[in-house]
Amino acid sequence: MALSNSKRVLAIAALSILSACGGSSFNDEQQQAKQQPNLLLSETVSSTSTATSAPARTANVMGSTTATGTATATMTSQAAAHFLSQATFGPTIASIIELKNMGTSAWLDAQFGMPQTMHRNYMTYYTNTAGRGAATTDEFQGSFWQQVLSGKDQLRQRVAFALSQIFVISTKQDHVWEEPLGVAHFYDILGNRGFGNFRNLLEGVALDPMMGIYLSHLHNSKETDTRTPDENFAREIMQLMSIGLYQLNQDGTVKMEDGKPIPTYTHDDVMGLAKVFTGWSWAGPDQSESRYLGFARYADRAWLPMQNYTAYHSTSAKSFLGVTIPGGTPAATELKIALDTLFNHPNVGPFMGRQLIQRLVTSNPSPAYISRVAAAFNNNGSGVRGDMKAVIRAILLDPEAAEAAKPKKLREPVLRMANFLRAFNATSKNGWYFAWGTSDVNNGLGMTVLQSPSVFNFYRPGYAPPGSALAGAGMVGPELQITSGPSTAGYLNYLQRVMQYGFGKDDNIQADYSKEWELAPSSEELLDRVNLLLMAGAMSSDLRSQILSAMNSIAFDPKPWNGAEIAAARKNRTYLAIYLTMASPEYLVQK
C-alpha cells in the first residue's frame, strides 16, 4: 500500500488527538480538524485529477449497482446515505437507490414487515453440516457478520445490536460462553421483540436462561434464616433496563428535590423485587432438584424460557416501587405484576428513549427530542404504550436525526468495520462468514459483539472524559470510554490489514473494490464515491483536498508496457482514499 510512514504516523496522530481531547466538544473537534489542514498528510501535492463536473461525477459514482428502478428526485443520495448510517449497518449503493425510490416512511414499513433472519438457525445448520463439529460461541460471530453484511432485515439487526448494549449478556462469563445456541437465541429475542412491545421484550429478557446465568437469577433460591435472595438481576432490571436511577421528566431531565436528584428506587425495593425472581431455573418436564440445579439437562433448555420451581420460590409478601404482592401469590402472577409495574413507570419512555437515540443517532439528544420519543413510547397514536416500532420510527424520523450539519456521536468500532465492509460489498469466500473476536486493543477493534466487560456495556451512556470541556458543557461521549492511544493505533493497524487482505478467520471475508478500481483514474470520482458511502457526502473541502493530494501523488499514466504498475496504482489510490477517510476525525465523529 502506497502510504508513506510519515503519512501513517500523522494519521495515527489525528486519531490520538481525538481520543486525548475526548475532552473537547464534538464541535470543537470538528473545528480543530479544519484549522489543521496538514494534519493527515506529510506533504502537499497539487491535484492532477481529471476535471469532471460534479453532476457527471455523481452519475459515475452511482452508476454501478444491482438495484432496479429510477431514484426519485425527492431525496438526495447524501440524505439517503445519512439516514442509512443510522438505520442500518451502513449504506451501499443499492440500498441508497432503494431508499430514494421508496422514501423513509415506506422503507421503514418494509423493514418492519420483513421476516427475521434467525441467528440460532445459522448455528444449528452449522452443527448439522457434514464434517463440522458442534457450533461454539465463536460461530455466533460468523452469524452476526453474515447478517450485518448480507441480511435484508437491516433495521432489525441494527436495532438488535443497539438493544444488546442495553440488555447486556457477555460471553466473557464462562457459563454463558458454554451455551452457544442460547447466546444466539438471546440475540434473536432482541431482534424479534425489538419490533414488538417493550413489555414483551422485558419479559423475554427476564426469563431468558442466558440472562439468568449472567445476572445470577437462574436457580436463585428463596430466603431462609441464613440467606437472602440474589439481588443482582432485580437491581439491574431497574437501573439499566427500564427505569434508571433517578426520576425523570418526559424530556429526560432529572427531577430534583431540595437540590438533589430523586431516586427511582431504594434498596428495600431491590430486596422486594429480588424475591419475585426466586425459584426460576432451567426449563424441563419436571420440577426436580436435579433439574433446578442444572444437573438434569433438557435438550432445548438453553433457549426455552425459564420455568418456576415452587419449592424454591419465596412465599412471603413482596413490596417494591409502591406495590405490595401478598404472600402465597403464584410465581407467574408475581412476575406479571412486577414487570407491569416496571413497564408502566413514567421513567421508561425517556430512559429507554434516550439510550436508543444514543445508540442509533446522537450522544447528546436535546430534551425536546427525548420528549418526542418518550411521547411515542407512551402512546403510539392508537393508545398503545410501549410500541417499539413507534419508538424506532420516532427516533429515525425526528428532525434532529435528519439534520446532517452537526457532529452527533463517535462511531463505535464495530459500526466502523460494518460500514466499511458493507460499503465495499464484502462477501465470504466460503459462505460461512467465519470471524474471530475483534477485542484486541492493539491490533483489532477493541470490541466484540456480546463480549462486553460488564453488565454496563462497553461504555456507559452518561460517560464523559473526567475534567474535559465535554463534561464541563454537560455533554457526554459514551464511546470515548473505550478510546485511547493504543486503541486508536490498533484500529488503524487493523483497518490497514483488513482493507488489503480481508476480514475474519483466514481472511474469509473479502471486499470487492472493482467499481473503485474502475473509478481510480479520476481521483475526484473515486473520492466522491468513498465520501458518499462512508461519510454520506459530508467530507469537508479541506479534508477532501488533503486526500486528493495524497491520491494524486500516485502516478497514473497508462502505457502499453506498464499494465502492472497501473493495476497497482488503481489499488493504492483506492486504499489511500478509504484509509485516510476512515482515519480522519471527520469520519470518526459521525454527523
N, C-alpha and C positions, 0 to 999 in steps of 0.2 A: 504494500500500500504506500502510495507516494505522499506520506505525511511526515514532514521532517521532524526530527527530535525536538527542535525548538518550538515548532507549532504544537506538538503533542504536549510538551511541558506547559505551554501557555494555555492550552485548552483545559488541562487539569487545573491550572491556577484559576481559571474562570469559575469552575465549579467549587473550588476550595473557597473562593470569595463568597459564593452563595451560602455555603454551609457556615462559614465563620461569621458572616453578617446575618445569620439566621436572625440577626437582630435588627436589621433594618426592616421597614415595612416592605411589602412586595412592590409598592410604587417606587420606593427609594431604590430598590434593587434594579428595577427597570430603568430608572433614570441614570443609575451608575453605569449600566451597560452602554447607554447612549453617549456618555461622557468619555468613554474609553474606547475609541474606535479601533485601536490596535490590540485589544485585549486577547483576541483569539489567534491572531496571526503574527508571525515574526517578521514578515516583510510585506510590502505593498507592491502588487504587480498590476499594471494597467490592463483593463479589460480588452480582450480581443475577440469576444464572442460575436456571433452574427447579430446584426441589428434587426431584430424581428419585432414587429408591432405587438403590443400586449394582447389584442384580440386573437391574432394569429398564434401567438404562443399558447394562449389558453386553449384554443382548438386542438393544438398538438398535444398538450398536456392531458386533455380529457378524451383524446381520440381513440385510444385503445382500451376497449372494455368488452366484457361479455354481456353487459346489461342490454336490454332491448328497450325500445321506445325513445321518444324525444323529450329531453328535460324541459320543463316549463320555465318561463322567464320570471316566475314569481319568487323564486328563491335562488340566490347566487350559490355557486359551488362552495365559496368560502363559508357562507352561513350554514350550508348543509354539513360541511366537514366539522364546523364548530359544534353543531348540535350532536353529531355522531360521536364526537370526542367525549361527550358527557353521557350519552345514552347507550354506547356500545364500548367494546374494547378498542375501538379506533376505526376511522373511516378507510374505506377502499374506494377506488374509482367507481366500481359497480354500485356500492352502497350509496355513494353521493348522488349518482344519477337516479337510483331508485327513490331516494328521499325527495329529490327535486320533482320527480314525476308525481309522487303521492301527496306531498305536504306532510308536515309534522303530525297533525292530528290523525290523519288516516294511517300514517306509518305506525303510530302508537297503537291504534286499533288492531292493525295487522299483527304486530308483535304480541299484543295481549292475547290474541286468538291463536297464536302459533303453538303447535304441540311441543311439550317439553322433551328435550333430549336428556335421558337419564344416565347419570354417571355410574350408577350401580349396574346398569345393563352392560356398559363397557367392561367393567371389572369381571362380571360373570362370563361374558363372551371370551374375554382374555383367558380366564381359568379353564374354560371348556374347549379352547382351541388346541388341537392336537400338537403335542411336542412342547407345550408350555406348562410350567408349574402353576400353582395357585397364585392368584394376584396378591401382591403385597401393597402396602400403603404407597410405595413408590409408583405403582401403576396408576394411582389416582392422579399423580402429576401428569401422566400421559393423557388421561381422560380430560383433565382440566384444560390443557393446552390444545387438545383436539377441538374442544368446544369453543375456546377463545378464537381459534383461527378459522375453523370451518363451520361452526354451528350457525344455523339460520336464526335461532332464537336468541339473538344477541342481547336484547334488552333484558330478558330473563336471566341470562348468565351474568350480565353486568350487575343487576340488582342482587343476585345471589352472592356475588363477590362482596358487594357492599355490606350485605347482611352478615356475611361470615366474619366481618370485623366488628360487629356489634354483638351477635350471638356467637361467642368465641368458644371453639374447642381447638385443641392443638395436638398434633401427633408427636410433639416433643414429650408428651406424657406417655410413658411406656405402654400402659394398658389400652390407651386409645390407639397407639401405633399397631397393636396386635389385632385390631379389628378393621381390616381394610374395607370390607363390604359395608360395615357400619359407618365408617367415615364417609364413603361415597353416598350412602343413603342420607346421612345428615345433611350433606350439601344439597341433595335433591329436595329435601324438605324445605330448605331455604328458597330454592328455585320455584318449587310448587306453591307453597303457602305465601311466598313473597308477592304473588299475584292474587292472593285471596283476601281474607280478612285478618287483621292483626291479631284478633282474639284467637283464631285458629293457629296462627303462626306461633303465638306464645305457648299454646298448649302442645303443639308438635315439638317444640324445643324442650319444654319442661318434662315431657315423657320420653324423650329420646334417650336410649341407653348410653350413647356416646357422651351426651351432656351429663347423664347420670354418673358416668365414670369420671369425667373431667372435673365436675364440681361436687363430686362425692355424695350425691343424694341417692345413688343406686345402692341398695341394701343399707339404707340409713334407718337405724332401729329406734324404736320409741324410747322415751325417757325411763330411767329406773332410779333407784336410790343412789346409784354410783355413777350414772352417766346422763348426759343431756344429748338431745338430737344434734346432728351435724348442722351447722348454720350456714354453711358455705353457699349453697345454691339459693337459699332464702334471701340472703344478703344481696347476692349478685343479680338475681332476677329483678330486684327493686333498683339497685344502684345503677346497673349497666344496661338492663334490657327493657325497662318500662318507665319508671317514674323519676329516676335520678335522686341526687342527694338533697336538693333544695326545691321548695315550692316555686313554681314558675307562673308568670302571666302568659297569656296566649302567645305573645310575641317573643317568648323565650327569656325575657328579663326576669331576674330573681326577685321574689317578694321579700321585703325586708320588714323587720320589727325591731324597734329600738336600735336601728343602725346595723342589725345583724341579719344574715340570711335565715329564713325559716326552714328548718329541716323537714323533709317529707316523711321521715320515719325515725323511730328510736330503736335502741337495742331490744326493748321489750317487744316491738313489732317484729323484729328479726326472730326472736325466740318463739313467738306465737306462730309465725309463718313456717318456721322450721319444723314444727310438729305436723303440719299438713303434709310435708314431704317426707314422712316416715312410712316405712313398710313397702316402698316402691322398689322393685327389682326386676330381674330378667323375666321376659315373657316365657310361658310354657304351659303344659297341660295340667299342672297341679300346683299346690302351694307348699311343697315340701321344703324343709330347711335346706336340704342339699341344693335345690334349685334356687332358693332365695340367695344363698351364699355363692352361687355360680358354679358349683361342682357338677351338677347335673346339667348338661348342655343341651338346649333345644336348638335344632338346626338353624332356624331363622331368627334367633334371638337378637342378633346384632342390629337388625333393622326393624323389628317389631316394637311398638310402644311398650314401655314398662307396665307391668301389672302390679296390683297391690296385694300384699300378703297380710291378711288380717292379724295374724299372731304378732306381727312386728310393727303394727300401726298404732300410734298414740290414740287412746280413747278419752283423753282429758279435753276440757274446753280449750279453745284456741282463740286468742284475741290479737288483732293486728289491724292497723290503719282504720280504727274506729268500728271494726266489725268483730263480733263475738260469735263463734260457732259452738253450739252446745256439745258437751261431751257425749260420745257414743254415736255421733253423726257418721254415716258411711263415708269411707275414704274418697270415693268418687264424687260425692256431693261436696265434701270439704274442698276438694281440688277445684271444682267448678266455682264455688263461692270465692275462693282465693284468687283465681285467675280473672273472674268477672270483676272483683274489687280492683285489681291492678289495671285491668283494661279500661274501666270507667273512671279512673283517676284523671283529673283535669290536666295533669302534667304530661300525659303520654303523647298527645299531639305535638306540643312544642319540643319536648325532649327527644322523641324519635325523629321528628321532622328535621330538627337541626342536624342531627347526626347523619341522616340520609343526604341532606343538602351538602354537607361537608364531603361525603364520600363521592358524590356524583358531580357537584358543581363548584362550590366555593367554600373555603375555610372560614370565611367571615361573612355569613349572610346577614343582611340587615334585619332588625326586628320586624319590619313590615313583611319581608319575605317569609320569615319564620311564621308570622301570624297567618299569612295566606295559606301556607302549607298545613298548619295546625287546624285551620278552619276546614280544609278539605278532609282532614282526618276526622274531625268532629262530625261532619255531615257531608256526604258525597254529592249532595244536591237532591237526593231522594230519601233523606232521613236516615241513612245508614252510617254508623260510626265505624271507623277502622278499615275502610275500603282501601286496600293498598294500591289498587290501580288508580284511584282518585288522587292519592298522595303522590304517586310517581308522576302522574300527569301534571299535577300542580307544581312539582319541583322542576320538571324539564321544560314546561311551557311558560314559566314565570319570566317576566321582563328582565329580571336580574340574571337569569340563566342565559338569555339570548344576547345580552349586552356583551360585546366582544372587544371592547377597548381597554378594559382594566384587568390587571392580573388578579387571578382568583385563588389559585392553590398551587402548591408544589406537587408536581406529578410524582406519584409513588413509583418505586422501581418496577413492580410487576406491570403496571399500566404503561410505563415507557417501553418495556420489552414487547408487550402485546401490541402497542401502537406500531412499533417498528415492523414486527412480523406480519401483521395484517396489511400494513401499507404496501409491503412488497411481496404480497401473495405467497407467503411461506407455506410449504406443504411438507408432509412427511415422506421420506423415501420409501418406507415400508407400510405406511398407513396406520401405524400404531401411535405415532407422536410420542415415542419414548422420551422421557425427560428426567434429568436429575433434579434434586432440590437445588435452589439457587440462593441459599442463605449465606454463602461465603462472602464476607465483607471485603476481603482483599482482592478477590477475583470472581465476583459474582454480583448479584443484585442486593445482597444483604436482606433478603426477604423471600420466603417460600409460602405459597398458599397453604393455609391450615397448619402452619408451624410457627405461630406467634409465641413469644417467650412467656406470656402470661395471659390471664383472662382479660387483661386490659388492652389486648391487641398489640400490634407492633408499636403503636403510638397512641397517646391519649387525645381525645377530641379537644381538650382545653389546653394543650401544651403550647407554650411559647418559650423560647430560649431565655433563661433567667437573666435579668439585668439588661435585656435588649430593648431597642426602640420599639420593636414589635410588641413586647409585653407592656412597655410604658404607654403605648397607644391603646391598650386594652384589646389588642388583636391576638390571634393565635395562628400557629403554623404547625399543625399536628405532625406532618411528615418530616419536619425538621428534627424531630426527636431521634430519627434513625439516620440523619445526615451528618457526616463528619468528613474529615480529611481522608481517612482510609476508605470509607465507603464511596466517596466521590471518585478517588483514583481507581478503586476496584470496579465501579460501574463503567468507567471509561475503558479500562483494560478489557473488561468482559465484552463490552459493546464492540470494540475493535475486532476481537476474535470472532464473535458471533456473526458480525457483518460479512466477514470474508469466508468463514469456514462452515458455519451452521450452528444451530442451537439444539440442545438436548443430548441424550446419550448417543455417543458415536456420531455427533453432528447430524443427527437423524432428520432434523427439520431445517429445510433449505429455503432461503429467499429466492425469488425469481426477479432478476433485475433486467429482463430482456427489454422492457419498454424504456427503462432508464438508459441502458446502453444505446438504444436507438436514438435517444434524445441527446446523448453526450456531446456530439459535435457542436451543439448550441448550449453553452453553459447556462444561459438565461432560461431556456426552456426546461432544462433538466432541474435547475434550482426552483423554478416555479412549481414543478410537479412535487418536488420534495417539500416545499413550503406548504402547498395545499394539503398534502397527506399527513404531514407531521405537525404543522402549526396552523392549519385552517387559514392559510394565507396571511397570517398576522406578523410575518417577519419584518423587522424594521429595515429601512433603507440602509442604515449603517451596517447592520449585520449582513444584509444581502450583498452589499458592496465588498465586504471583507471576504465572504465565502467565494464570491465570483472571482476575486483576485487570486485566491488560492487555487481554484479550479483551472483558471486560465494560465496558471504557471505550468500546467501540464500541456506540453505541445500537442497540437492535433493538426498534422499536415500529411494527409494520406498520399502515399506514393505507391507505385506498382510493387515496390520491393519491401515496404515496411508494414505489412499486414499485422505481424505480431505486435509491433510497437503500438499500432492504432488500437488493437484489441485491448492491450494493457492500459492505454490512455482512457478508453471508454470506462473500464472498470475503476481506475483510480479517480477519475473525475466523479464518478458515482459515489465511491466510498467517501471522498472528501465532502461532497455535498451533504450526505447523510450524517457523517460523523460530526462535522463541525456544527451542523444544525442541532443535533441531539446533545452536543456538549455545551451549548450556549445557555446562559441563564434565561434568555428569552423563551427557549423551548421548555426548560425545566419548570418555569413558573407559568403555568397554564392560564390562559385568559378565559 
